[in-house]
Amino acid sequence: MVIKRRHFKQEHSLEERLTEEAKSLREEASVLPAGMEKEQLLKRTRQAETGAHMSA
């Protein structure tokens, strides 16, 4: 028996999705006090922004 993968079409480009993720992560980090969790969110934000620029 062959397992079939579910395919779906993305409605937004990768750049748009990464930019939106970076925006939401930055907003989430802005309400946190300084600390490890905030730094991790900011790191993920930078990674998403870098990914959006790399694929452009």
N, CA, C, O and CB atoms as a CASP TS submission, in Angstrom:
PFRMAT TS
TARGET T0000
AUTHOR 0000-0000-0000
METHOD Language model
MODEL 1
PARENT N/A
ATOM      1  N   MET     1       0.838  -1.170   0.000  1.00  0.00           N
ATOM      2  CA  MET     1       0.000   0.000   0.000  1.00  0.00           C
ATOM      3  C   MET     1       0.893   1.247   0.000  1.00  0.00           C
ATOM      4  O   MET     1       1.840   1.347   0.780  1.00  0.00           O
ATOM      5  CB  MET     1      -0.959  -0.009   1.218  1.00  0.00           C
ATOM      6  N   VAL     2       0.580   2.170  -0.868  1.00  0.00           N
ATOM      7  CA  VAL     2       1.351   3.402  -0.983  1.00  0.00           C
ATOM      8  C   VAL     2       0.653   4.506  -0.199  1.00  0.00           C
ATOM      9  O   VAL     2      -0.549   4.729  -0.337  1.00  0.00           O
ATOM     10  CB  VAL     2       1.529   3.811  -2.468  1.00  0.00           C
ATOM     11  N   ILE     3       1.429   5.180   0.615  1.00  0.00           N
ATOM     12  CA  ILE     3       0.878   6.301   1.389  1.00  0.00           C
ATOM     13  C   ILE     3       0.982   7.557   0.539  1.00  0.00           C
ATOM     14  O   ILE     3       2.059   7.907   0.056  1.00  0.00           O
ATOM     15  CB  ILE     3       1.630   6.484   2.759  1.00  0.00           C
ATOM     16  N   LYS     4      -0.141   8.226   0.364  1.00  0.00           N
ATOM     17  CA  LYS     4      -0.146   9.437  -0.443  1.00  0.00           C
ATOM     18  C   LYS     4       0.002  10.662   0.458  1.00  0.00           C
ATOM     19  O   LYS     4      -0.601  10.749   1.528  1.00  0.00           O
ATOM     20  CB  LYS     4      -1.442   9.530  -1.280  1.00  0.00           C
ATOM     21  N   ARG     5       0.810  11.590   0.001  1.00  0.00           N
ATOM     22  CA  ARG     5       0.991  12.833   0.739  1.00  0.00           C
ATOM     23  C   ARG     5      -0.088  13.819   0.333  1.00  0.00           C
ATOM     24  O   ARG     5      -0.526  13.854  -0.817  1.00  0.00           O
ATOM     25  CB  ARG     5       2.396  13.428   0.491  1.00  0.00           C
ATOM     26  N   ARG     6      -0.499  14.603   1.288  1.00  0.00           N
ATOM     27  CA  ARG     6      -1.475  15.639   0.998  1.00  0.00           C
ATOM     28  C   ARG     6      -0.740  16.849   0.429  1.00  0.00           C
ATOM     29  O   ARG     6       0.242  17.318   1.004  1.00  0.00           O
ATOM     30  CB  ARG     6      -2.287  16.021   2.271  1.00  0.00           C
ATOM     31  N   HIS     7      -1.218  17.340  -0.687  1.00  0.00           N
ATOM     32  CA  HIS     7      -0.615  18.508  -1.316  1.00  0.00           C
ATOM     33  C   HIS     7      -1.596  19.664  -1.235  1.00  0.00           C
ATOM     34  O   HIS     7      -2.803  19.486  -1.397  1.00  0.00           O
ATOM     35  CB  HIS     7      -0.221  18.216  -2.789  1.00  0.00           C
ATOM     36  N   PHE     8      -1.070  20.831  -0.987  1.00  0.00           N
ATOM     37  CA  PHE     8      -1.908  22.005  -1.017  1.00  0.00           C
ATOM     38  C   PHE     8      -1.099  23.164  -1.571  1.00  0.00           C
ATOM     39  O   PHE     8       0.123  23.211  -1.434  1.00  0.00           O
ATOM     40  CB  PHE     8      -2.463  22.330   0.384  1.00  0.00           C
ATOM     41  N   LYS     9      -1.784  24.075  -2.183  1.00  0.00           N
ATOM     42  CA  LYS     9      -1.132  25.211  -2.803  1.00  0.00           C
ATOM     43  C   LYS     9      -1.047  26.359  -1.803  1.00  0.00           C
ATOM     44  O   LYS     9      -2.031  26.703  -1.147  1.00  0.00           O
ATOM     45  CB  LYS     9      -1.883  25.646  -4.076  1.00  0.00           C
ATOM     46  N   GLN    10       0.133  26.941  -1.697  1.00  0.00           N
ATOM     47  CA  GLN    10       0.320  28.083  -0.811  1.00  0.00           C
ATOM     48  C   GLN    10      -0.339  29.307  -1.436  1.00  0.00           C
ATOM     49  O   GLN    10      -0.194  29.558  -2.632  1.00  0.00           O
ATOM     50  CB  GLN    10       1.830  28.342  -0.544  1.00  0.00           C
ATOM     51  N   GLU    11      -1.062  30.063  -0.623  1.00  0.00           N
ATOM     52  CA  GLU    11      -1.735  31.248  -1.130  1.00  0.00           C
ATOM     53  C   GLU    11      -0.816  32.455  -1.161  1.00  0.00           C
ATOM     54  O   GLU    11      -1.041  33.391  -1.928  1.00  0.00           O
ATOM     55  CB  GLU    11      -2.949  31.552  -0.294  1.00  0.00           C
ATOM     56  N   HIS    12       0.232  32.437  -0.319  1.00  0.00           N
ATOM     57  CA  HIS    12       1.168  33.549  -0.263  1.00  0.00           C
ATOM     58  C   HIS    12       2.573  33.033  -0.539  1.00  0.00           C
ATOM     59  O   HIS    12       2.878  31.868  -0.281  1.00  0.00           O
ATOM     60  CB  HIS    12       1.103  34.263   1.110  1.00  0.00           C
ATOM     61  N   SER    13       3.423  33.903  -1.063  1.00  0.00           N
ATOM     62  CA  SER    13       4.784  33.489  -1.367  1.00  0.00           C
ATOM     63  C   SER    13       5.570  33.261  -0.077  1.00  0.00           C
ATOM     64  O   SER    13       5.162  33.695   1.000  1.00  0.00           O
ATOM     65  CB  SER    13       5.483  34.538  -2.245  1.00  0.00           C
ATOM     66  N   LEU    14       6.679  32.589  -0.205  1.00  0.00           N
ATOM     67  CA  LEU    14       7.538  32.315   0.943  1.00  0.00           C
ATOM     68  C   LEU    14       8.006  33.618   1.583  1.00  0.00           C
ATOM     69  O   LEU    14       8.032  33.735   2.808  1.00  0.00           O
ATOM     70  CB  LEU    14       8.747  31.463   0.521  1.00  0.00           C
ATOM     71  N   GLU    15       8.375  34.595   0.759  1.00  0.00           N
ATOM     72  CA  GLU    15       8.828  35.878   1.279  1.00  0.00           C
ATOM     73  C   GLU    15       7.744  36.539   2.121  1.00  0.00           C
ATOM     74  O   GLU    15       8.028  37.073   3.193  1.00  0.00           O
ATOM     75  CB  GLU    15       9.242  36.800   0.134  1.00  0.00           C
ATOM     76  N   GLU    16       6.510  36.505   1.644  1.00  0.00           N
ATOM     77  CA  GLU    16       5.397  37.111   2.379  1.00  0.00           C
ATOM     78  C   GLU    16       5.159  36.397   3.705  1.00  0.00           C
ATOM     79  O   GLU    16       4.928  37.040   4.729  1.00  0.00           O
ATOM     80  CB  GLU    16       4.119  37.084   1.532  1.00  0.00           C
ATOM     81  N   ARG    17       5.215  35.075   3.684  1.00  0.00           N
ATOM     82  CA  ARG    17       4.985  34.315   4.910  1.00  0.00           C
ATOM     83  C   ARG    17       6.093  34.557   5.931  1.00  0.00           C
ATOM     84  O   ARG    17       5.817  34.697   7.122  1.00  0.00           O
ATOM     85  CB  ARG    17       4.880  32.824   4.597  1.00  0.00           C
ATOM     86  N   LEU    18       7.348  34.609   5.474  1.00  0.00           N
ATOM     87  CA  LEU    18       8.459  34.861   6.390  1.00  0.00           C
ATOM     88  C   LEU    18       8.402  36.281   6.955  1.00  0.00           C
ATOM     89  O   LEU    18       8.692  36.497   8.131  1.00  0.00           O
ATOM     90  CB  LEU    18       9.795  34.632   5.678  1.00  0.00           C
ATOM     91  N   THR    19       8.032  37.235   6.123  1.00  0.00           N
ATOM     92  CA  THR    19       7.912  38.621   6.584  1.00  0.00           C
ATOM     93  C   THR    19       6.807  38.740   7.624  1.00  0.00           C
ATOM     94  O   THR    19       6.971  39.430   8.630  1.00  0.00           O
ATOM     95  CB  THR    19       7.633  39.568   5.398  1.00  0.00           C
ATOM     96  N   GLU    20       5.696  38.079   7.391  1.00  0.00           N
ATOM     97  CA  GLU    20       4.583  38.119   8.343  1.00  0.00           C
ATOM     98  C   GLU    20       4.971  37.442   9.661  1.00  0.00           C
ATOM     99  O   GLU    20       4.616  37.922  10.738  1.00  0.00           O
ATOM    100  CB  GLU    20       3.335  37.437   7.742  1.00  0.00           C
ATOM    101  N   GLU    21       5.699  36.330   9.570  1.00  0.00           N
ATOM    102  CA  GLU    21       6.151  35.650  10.781  1.00  0.00           C
ATOM    103  C   GLU    21       7.102  36.544  11.575  1.00  0.00           C
ATOM    104  O   GLU    21       7.005  36.628  12.800  1.00  0.00           O
ATOM    105  CB  GLU    21       6.838  34.317  10.428  1.00  0.00           C
ATOM    106  N   ALA    22       8.020  37.209  10.875  1.00  0.00           N
ATOM    107  CA  ALA    22       8.965  38.105  11.551  1.00  0.00           C
ATOM    108  C   ALA    22       8.226  39.241  12.247  1.00  0.00           C
ATOM    109  O   ALA    22       8.577  39.627  13.362  1.00  0.00           O
ATOM    110  CB  ALA    22       9.985  38.673  10.547  1.00  0.00           C
ATOM    111  N   LYS    23       7.215  39.767  11.593  1.00  0.00           N
ATOM    112  CA  LYS    23       6.432  40.862  12.180  1.00  0.00           C
ATOM    113  C   LYS    23       5.729  40.397  13.459  1.00  0.00           C
ATOM    114  O   LYS    23       5.764  41.096  14.472  1.00  0.00           O
ATOM    115  CB  LYS    23       5.391  41.391  11.161  1.00  0.00           C
ATOM    116  N   SER    24       5.098  39.235  13.419  1.00  0.00           N
ATOM    117  CA  SER    24       4.374  38.752  14.595  1.00  0.00           C
ATOM    118  C   SER    24       5.337  38.390  15.729  1.00  0.00           C
ATOM    119  O   SER    24       5.031  38.627  16.898  1.00  0.00           O
ATOM    120  CB  SER    24       3.513  37.534  14.225  1.00  0.00           C
ATOM    121  N   LEU    25       6.494  37.822  15.395  1.00  0.00           N
ATOM    122  CA  LEU    25       7.481  37.502  16.424  1.00  0.00           C
ATOM    123  C   LEU    25       8.021  38.767  17.088  1.00  0.00           C
ATOM    124  O   LEU    25       8.218  38.800  18.302  1.00  0.00           O
ATOM    125  CB  LEU    25       8.632  36.695  15.823  1.00  0.00           C
ATOM    126  N   ARG    26       8.260  39.809  16.287  1.00  0.00           N
ATOM    127  CA  ARG    26       8.762  41.063  16.840  1.00  0.00           C
ATOM    128  C   ARG    26       7.733  41.693  17.780  1.00  0.00           C
ATOM    129  O   ARG    26       8.091  42.223  18.831  1.00  0.00           O
ATOM    130  CB  ARG    26       9.121  42.041  15.710  1.00  0.00           C
ATOM    131  N   GLU    27       6.447  41.635  17.396  1.00  0.00           N
ATOM    132  CA  GLU    27       5.386  42.162  18.257  1.00  0.00           C
ATOM    133  C   GLU    27       5.305  41.378  19.560  1.00  0.00           C
ATOM    134  O   GLU    27       5.134  41.960  20.631  1.00  0.00           O
ATOM    135  CB  GLU    27       4.034  42.120  17.531  1.00  0.00           C
ATOM    136  N   GLU    28       5.427  40.054  19.467  1.00  0.00           N
ATOM    137  CA  GLU    28       5.382  39.201  20.657  1.00  0.00           C
ATOM    138  C   GLU    28       6.561  39.493  21.580  1.00  0.00           C
ATOM    139  O   GLU    28       6.407  39.514  22.802  1.00  0.00           O
ATOM    140  CB  GLU    28       5.379  37.716  20.256  1.00  0.00           C
ATOM    141  N   ALA    29       7.735  39.717  21.000  1.00  0.00           N
ATOM    142  CA  ALA    29       8.930  39.987  21.797  1.00  0.00           C
ATOM    143  C   ALA    29       8.868  41.364  22.447  1.00  0.00           C
ATOM    144  O   ALA    29       9.463  41.573  23.504  1.00  0.00           O
ATOM    145  CB  ALA    29      10.180  39.878  20.932  1.00  0.00           C
ATOM    146  N   SER    30       8.159  42.300  21.833  1.00  0.00           N
ATOM    147  CA  SER    30       8.137  43.664  22.365  1.00  0.00           C
ATOM    148  C   SER    30       7.428  43.761  23.718  1.00  0.00           C
ATOM    149  O   SER    30       7.683  44.693  24.480  1.00  0.00           O
ATOM    150  CB  SER    30       7.462  44.590  21.373  1.00  0.00           C
ATOM    151  N   VAL    31       6.548  42.815  24.023  1.00  0.00           N
ATOM    152  CA  VAL    31       5.821  42.868  25.294  1.00  0.00           C
ATOM    153  C   VAL    31       6.504  42.071  26.401  1.00  0.00           C
ATOM    154  O   VAL    31       6.093  42.131  27.560  1.00  0.00           O
ATOM    155  CB  VAL    31       4.414  42.352  25.100  1.00  0.00           C
ATOM    156  N   LEU    32       7.549  41.325  26.041  1.00  0.00           N
ATOM    157  CA  LEU    32       8.253  40.519  27.037  1.00  0.00           C
ATOM    158  C   LEU    32       9.345  41.333  27.723  1.00  0.00           C
ATOM    159  O   LEU    32       9.933  42.225  27.111  1.00  0.00           O
ATOM    160  CB  LEU    32       8.856  39.268  26.386  1.00  0.00           C
ATOM    161  N   PRO    33       9.617  41.030  28.984  1.00  0.00           N
ATOM    162  CA  PRO    33      10.745  41.682  29.658  1.00  0.00           C
ATOM    163  C   PRO    33      12.067  41.125  29.113  1.00  0.00           C
ATOM    164  O   PRO    33      12.101  40.040  28.533  1.00  0.00           O
ATOM    165  CB  PRO    33      10.659  41.475  31.204  1.00  0.00           C
ATOM    166  N   ALA    34      13.127  41.866  29.303  1.00  0.00           N
ATOM    167  CA  ALA    34      14.439  41.417  28.838  1.00  0.00           C
ATOM    168  C   ALA    34      14.757  40.056  29.457  1.00  0.00           C
ATOM    169  O   ALA    34      14.544  39.834  30.649  1.00  0.00           O
ATOM    170  CB  ALA    34      15.543  42.457  29.197  1.00  0.00           C
ATOM    171  N   GLY    35      15.259  39.172  28.641  1.00  0.00           N
ATOM    172  CA  GLY    35      15.587  37.840  29.140  1.00  0.00           C
ATOM    173  C   GLY    35      15.809  36.868  28.004  1.00  0.00           C
ATOM    174  O   GLY    35      15.845  37.249  26.833  1.00  0.00           O
ATOM    175  N   MET    36      15.956  35.623  28.363  1.00  0.00           N
ATOM    176  CA  MET    36      16.270  34.577  27.408  1.00  0.00           C
ATOM    177  C   MET    36      15.161  34.365  26.380  1.00  0.00           C
ATOM    178  O   MET    36      15.441  34.224  25.189  1.00  0.00           O
ATOM    179  CB  MET    36      16.540  33.293  28.137  1.00  0.00           C
ATOM    180  N   GLU    37      13.917  34.342  26.825  1.00  0.00           N
ATOM    181  CA  GLU    37      12.796  34.104  25.907  1.00  0.00           C
ATOM    182  C   GLU    37      12.698  35.206  24.862  1.00  0.00           C
ATOM    183  O   GLU    37      12.459  34.935  23.685  1.00  0.00           O
ATOM    184  CB  GLU    37      11.477  34.003  26.684  1.00  0.00           C
ATOM    185  N   LYS    38      12.883  36.449  25.295  1.00  0.00           N
ATOM    186  CA  LYS    38      12.826  37.578  24.360  1.00  0.00           C
ATOM    187  C   LYS    38      13.962  37.481  23.342  1.00  0.00           C
ATOM    188  O   LYS    38      13.753  37.727  22.154  1.00  0.00           O
ATOM    189  CB  LYS    38      12.902  38.924  25.123  1.00  0.00           C
ATOM    190  N   GLU    39      15.153  37.125  23.800  1.00  0.00           N
ATOM    191  CA  GLU    39      16.297  36.990  22.904  1.00  0.00           C
ATOM    192  C   GLU    39      16.066  35.893  21.867  1.00  0.00           C
ATOM    193  O   GLU    39      16.450  36.039  20.707  1.00  0.00           O
ATOM    194  CB  GLU    39      17.562  36.696  23.706  1.00  0.00           C
ATOM    195  N   GLN    40      15.438  34.792  22.290  1.00  0.00           N
ATOM    196  CA  GLN    40      15.152  33.705  21.357  1.00  0.00           C
ATOM    197  C   GLN    40      14.144  34.138  20.294  1.00  0.00           C
ATOM    198  O   GLN    40      14.282  33.784  19.123  1.00  0.00           O
ATOM    199  CB  GLN    40      14.626  32.483  22.112  1.00  0.00           C
ATOM    200  N   LEU    41      13.130  34.905  20.703  1.00  0.00           N
ATOM    201  CA  LEU    41      12.160  35.404  19.733  1.00  0.00           C
ATOM    202  C   LEU    41      12.809  36.369  18.753  1.00  0.00           C
ATOM    203  O   LEU    41      12.520  36.331  17.557  1.00  0.00           O
ATOM    204  CB  LEU    41      10.997  36.087  20.447  1.00  0.00           C
ATOM    205  N   LEU    42      13.679  37.227  19.250  1.00  0.00           N
ATOM    206  CA  LEU    42      14.365  38.174  18.369  1.00  0.00           C
ATOM    207  C   LEU    42      15.307  37.448  17.407  1.00  0.00           C
ATOM    208  O   LEU    42      15.484  37.877  16.267  1.00  0.00           O
ATOM    209  CB  LEU    42      15.148  39.204  19.198  1.00  0.00           C
ATOM    210  N   LYS    43      15.906  36.359  17.862  1.00  0.00           N
ATOM    211  CA  LYS    43      16.773  35.563  16.992  1.00  0.00           C
ATOM    212  C   LYS    43      15.947  34.931  15.874  1.00  0.00           C
ATOM    213  O   LYS    43      16.358  34.943  14.714  1.00  0.00           O
ATOM    214  CB  LYS    43      17.515  34.467  17.804  1.00  0.00           C
ATOM    215  N   ARG    44      14.784  34.380  16.220  1.00  0.00           N
ATOM    216  CA  ARG    44      13.898  33.798  15.204  1.00  0.00           C
ATOM    217  C   ARG    44      13.415  34.868  14.234  1.00  0.00           C
ATOM    218  O   ARG    44      13.234  34.598  13.047  1.00  0.00           O
ATOM    219  CB  ARG    44      12.694  33.103  15.866  1.00  0.00           C
ATOM    220  N   THR    45      13.204  36.088  14.740  1.00  0.00           N
ATOM    221  CA  THR    45      12.797  37.204  13.883  1.00  0.00           C
ATOM    222  C   THR    45      13.878  37.497  12.858  1.00  0.00           C
ATOM    223  O   THR    45      13.590  37.634  11.668  1.00  0.00           O
ATOM    224  CB  THR    45      12.501  38.464  14.723  1.00  0.00           C
ATOM    225  N   ARG    46      15.116  37.594  13.312  1.00  0.00           N
ATOM    226  CA  ARG    46      16.226  37.869  12.390  1.00  0.00           C
ATOM    227  C   ARG    46      16.385  36.755  11.363  1.00  0.00           C
ATOM    228  O   ARG    46      16.686  37.022  10.199  1.00  0.00           O
ATOM    229  CB  ARG    46      17.533  38.049  13.168  1.00  0.00           C
ATOM    230  N   GLN    47      16.184  35.510  11.785  1.00  0.00           N
ATOM    231  CA  GLN    47      16.301  34.385  10.852  1.00  0.00           C
ATOM    232  C   GLN    47      15.211  34.452   9.786  1.00  0.00           C
ATOM    233  O   GLN    47      15.475  34.195   8.611  1.00  0.00           O
ATOM    234  CB  GLN    47      16.222  33.046  11.608  1.00  0.00           C
ATOM    235  N   ALA    48      14.000  34.792  10.188  1.00  0.00           N
ATOM    236  CA  ALA    48      12.900  34.895   9.229  1.00  0.00           C
ATOM    237  C   ALA    48      13.145  36.038   8.242  1.00  0.00           C
ATOM    238  O   ALA    48      12.902  35.891   7.044  1.00  0.00           O
ATOM    239  CB  ALA    48      11.562  35.105   9.965  1.00  0.00           C
ATOM    240  N   GLU    49      13.625  37.172   8.744  1.00  0.00           N
ATOM    241  CA  GLU    49      13.919  38.302   7.871  1.00  0.00           C
ATOM    242  C   GLU    49      15.037  37.968   6.896  1.00  0.00           C
ATOM    243  O   GLU    49      14.966  38.326   5.720  1.00  0.00           O
ATOM    244  CB  GLU    49      14.294  39.526   8.695  1.00  0.00           C
ATOM    245  N   THR    50      16.067  37.285   7.377  1.00  0.00           N
ATOM    246  CA  THR    50      17.170  36.888   6.513  1.00  0.00           C
ATOM    247  C   THR    50      16.689  35.914   5.436  1.00  0.00           C
ATOM    248  O   THR    50      17.074  36.034   4.273  1.00  0.00           O
ATOM    249  CB  THR    50      18.299  36.255   7.343  1.00  0.00           C
ATOM    250  N   GLY    51      15.863  34.966   5.815  1.00  0.00           N
ATOM    251  CA  GLY    51      15.305  34.019   4.858  1.00  0.00           C
ATOM    252  C   GLY    51      14.469  34.691   3.799  1.00  0.00           C
ATOM    253  O   GLY    51      14.516  34.302   2.632  1.00  0.00           O
ATOM    254  N   ALA    52      13.704  35.691   4.183  1.00  0.00           N
ATOM    255  CA  ALA    52      12.871  36.423   3.217  1.00  0.00           C
ATOM    256  C   ALA    52      13.741  37.166   2.231  1.00  0.00           C
ATOM    257  O   ALA    52      13.421  37.221   1.044  1.00  0.00           O
ATOM    258  CB  ALA    52      11.929  37.405   3.934  1.00  0.00           C
ATOM    259  N   HIS    53      14.847  37.746   2.703  1.00  0.00           N
ATOM    260  CA  HIS    53      15.738  38.492   1.803  1.00  0.00           C
ATOM    261  C   HIS    53      16.544  37.562   0.914  1.00  0.00           C
ATOM    262  O   HIS    53      16.844  37.908  -0.229  1.00  0.00           O
ATOM    263  CB  HIS    53      16.682  39.380   2.606  1.00  0.00           C
ATOM    264  N   MET    54      16.900  36.392   1.417  1.00  0.00           N
ATOM    265  CA  MET    54      17.723  35.456   0.643  1.00  0.00           C
ATOM    266  C   MET    54      16.964  34.901  -0.558  1.00  0.00           C
ATOM    267  O   MET    54      17.539  34.723  -1.632  1.00  0.00           O
ATOM    268  CB  MET    54      18.196  34.305   1.532  1.00  0.00           C
ATOM    269  N   SER    55      15.693  34.631  -0.378  1.00  0.00           N
ATOM    270  CA  SER    55      14.945  34.015  -1.476  1.00  0.00           C
ATOM    271  C   SER    55      14.442  35.052  -2.478  1.00  0.00           C
ATOM    272  O   SER    55      13.923  34.687  -3.533  1.00  0.00           O
ATOM    273  CB  SER    55      13.767  33.219  -0.925  1.00  0.00           C
ATOM    274  N   ALA    56      14.586  36.317  -2.169  1.00  0.00           N
ATOM    275  CA  ALA    56      14.125  37.373  -3.083  1.00  0.00           C
ATOM    276  C   ALA    56      15.034  37.556  -4.276  1.00  0.00           C
ATOM    277  O   ALA    56      14.772  38.406  -5.127  1.00  0.00           O
ATOM    278  CB  ALA    56      14.007  38.678  -2.349  1.00  0.00           C
TER
END
